[in-house]
Amino acid sequence: MEEAIHLLERALKEVDFFYGEDGPLAKEKKDYIPRESQIEATKEIIKGLIDKSHVIFEGPCGLGKTFTYLTAIGLYAYIMDGN
């Protein structure tokens, strides 16, 4: 349980950094604007992966769902690999 809490705290920090003003997205794309819906969805997906639970969400076309899924899985793998 304690390990899961530590992983979750780390994951949430990584998500905030990834989508943040100084993160890789902002550095690569000049006109990058964070989407709060993507940030929250990414956090929920990672929580589900850590808790081994299901996460379901829906959104309109153009929300960035595919990017969000891939980001969550990539960050989860990065964290679980011990980086």
VENCORNOR-V445822 format. One record per pair of residues at least 6 apart in sequence whose ideal C-beta (glycine too) atoms are under 6 Angstrom apart, sorted by the first residue. I is the first residue (numbers start at 1). J is the second residue. Records with the same first field share a line. If there is no record, write none. Layout:
I: J + J
//
This chain:
4: 50
7: 50
8: 50
10: 79
11: 46 + 79
12: 43
14: 75
15: 42 + 43
17: 23
19: 34 + 39
25: 32
26: 32
38: 64 + 68
41: 57 + 68
42: 68 + 71 + 72
44: 55
45: 55 + 72
46: 72 + 76
48: 55
49: 76
59: 65
//
